[in-house]
Amino acid sequence: MGDLSDLRREYTHGGLTEADLPESPWPLFEKWMEQACEAKLEDPTAMVVATVDETGQPYQRIVLLKRFDEKGFVFYTNLGSRKAKHLETNPKISLLFPWHTLDRQVAVVGRVEQLTNTEVLKYFVTRPWESQIAAWVSKQSSRISARQVLESKFMEIKSKFSKGEVPLPSFWGGYRIVPESIEYWQGGEHRLHDRFLYTREQPFSGDWQVERLAP
């Protein structure tokens, strides 16, 4: 096996101080997201989503953030997917935004709320036509024999809806992650990183408290 112990770099993009912190975590997240987009990072909205199955086994995957506000973070998915099945029995979830190029991470811990059909449809109609078709094609997380199965199904559904708008699949929906805590991590020289943790005075409600964490 390869030895990776000498593979390292310094984090030199600057620090994060108490003076930089607003009372609520949302203005800082909006600022960091804007800066990630301005830096032209590939997939700045990509986040690692972690869920846990009924045996306690955690799973992670990359999902794209589609919206955020003071209510929470929103993403969409197939409601028959593995992560959706996990969330049916355990609504606890965590997110990680890995903005390595900027020496930044944002970690979120919370629980999910399923979006209403109205909320889901409002987003679905904004998706490119081919993406709307793709939502009908895949029974996400199920086993398939070959890629050709997907391609054949895509052509079948594409032909079916070629003369009209694509309806919202009943098995396609979305979630809002309501955060209990949001941690901001800014890399620092000599591994003296800056970490600040926002938590609510009451779980999932109330004002935010913030404290510095050791790196």
Backbone hydrogen bonds, N-H to C=O, Kabsch-Sander energy under -0.5 kcal/mol:
donor,donor_aa,acceptor,acceptor_aa,energy
4,L,2,G,-0.7
7,L,4,L,-1.7
8,R,6,D,-1.0
12,T,10,E,-0.7
20,D,17,T,-1.4
21,L,18,E,-1.5
29,F,25,P,-2.0
30,E,26,W,-2.7
31,K,27,P,-2.1
32,W,28,L,-2.7
33,M,29,F,-2.7
34,E,30,E,-2.3
35,Q,31,K,-2.3
36,A,32,W,-2.2
37,C,33,M,-2.2
38,E,34,E,-2.7
39,A,35,Q,-1.9
40,K,37,C,-1.6
41,L,36,A,-1.8
46,A,43,D,-1.9
47,M,63,V,-2.7
48,V,96,L,-3.0
49,V,47,M,-0.6
49,V,61,R,-3.3
50,A,48,V,-0.5
50,A,94,S,-2.6
51,T,59,Y,-2.1
53,D,57,Q,-2.4
56,G,53,D,-1.6
59,Y,51,T,-2.8
61,R,49,V,-1.2
63,V,47,M,-2.7
65,L,45,T,-2.6
66,K,74,V,-2.9
67,R,74,V,-1.1
69,D,72,G,-1.8
72,G,69,D,-1.2
73,F,177,I,-1.8
74,V,67,R,-3.1
75,F,175,Y,-2.0
77,T,173,G,-2.7
79,L,171,F,-3.6
80,G,171,F,-0.5
81,S,78,N,-1.8
85,K,81,S,-2.1
86,H,82,R,-2.2
87,L,83,K,-2.3
88,E,84,A,-1.3
89,T,85,K,-1.0
89,T,86,H,-0.8
90,N,86,H,-2.3
93,I,110,G,-2.5
94,S,50,A,-1.5
95,L,108,V,-2.4
96,L,48,V,-1.3
97,F,106,V,-2.8
99,W,97,F,-1.2
99,W,104,R,-1.0
100,H,98,P,-1.8
102,L,99,W,-1.1
103,D,100,H,-2.1
104,R,99,W,-2.2
105,Q,185,W,-1.9
106,V,97,F,-1.4
107,A,183,E,-2.3
108,V,95,L,-2.4
109,V,181,S,-2.2
110,G,93,I,-2.5
111,R,178,V,-1.9
112,V,91,P,-1.7
113,E,176,R,-2.0
115,L,174,G,-2.6
120,V,116,T,-2.3
121,L,117,N,-2.9
122,K,118,T,-2.1
123,Y,119,E,-1.3
124,F,120,V,-3.0
125,V,121,L,-2.1
126,T,123,Y,-1.8
127,R,123,Y,-0.6
127,R,124,F,-1.4
131,S,128,P,-0.5
132,Q,128,P,-2.0
133,I,129,W,-2.1
134,A,130,E,-2.4
135,A,131,S,-1.4
136,W,132,Q,-0.6
136,W,133,I,-1.4
137,V,133,I,-0.8
137,V,134,A,-0.6
138,S,134,A,-1.3
140,Q,138,S,-1.4
142,S,139,K,-2.1
149,V,146,A,-1.3
150,L,146,A,-0.7
150,L,147,R,-0.7
151,E,147,R,-2.1
152,S,148,Q,-2.7
153,K,149,V,-2.0
154,F,150,L,-2.5
155,M,151,E,-2.1
156,E,152,S,-2.0
157,I,153,K,-2.6
158,K,154,F,-2.6
159,S,155,M,-2.1
160,K,156,E,-1.9
161,F,157,I,-2.0
162,S,159,S,-1.0
164,G,161,F,-1.3
172,W,169,P,-1.4
173,G,77,T,-2.8
175,Y,75,F,-2.8
176,R,113,E,-2.8
177,I,73,F,-3.6
177,I,175,Y,-0.5
178,V,111,R,-3.1
178,V,176,R,-0.8
180,E,109,V,-3.5
181,S,109,V,-2.0
182,I,198,Y,-2.1
183,E,107,A,-3.2
184,Y,196,F,-2.8
185,W,105,Q,-2.6
186,Q,194,D,-3.0
187,G,103,D,-3.2
191,R,188,G,-1.2
192,L,189,E,-1.9
193,H,191,R,-1.4
194,D,186,Q,-2.8
195,R,193,H,-0.5
195,R,213,L,-0.6
196,F,184,Y,-2.3
197,L,211,E,-2.9
198,Y,182,I,-3.0
198,Y,196,F,-0.6
199,T,209,Q,-2.6
200,R,180,E,-1.4
201,E,207,D,-2.6
202,Q,205,S,-1.4
205,S,202,Q,-2.4
209,Q,199,T,-3.5
211,E,197,L,-1.6
213,L,195,R,-2.6
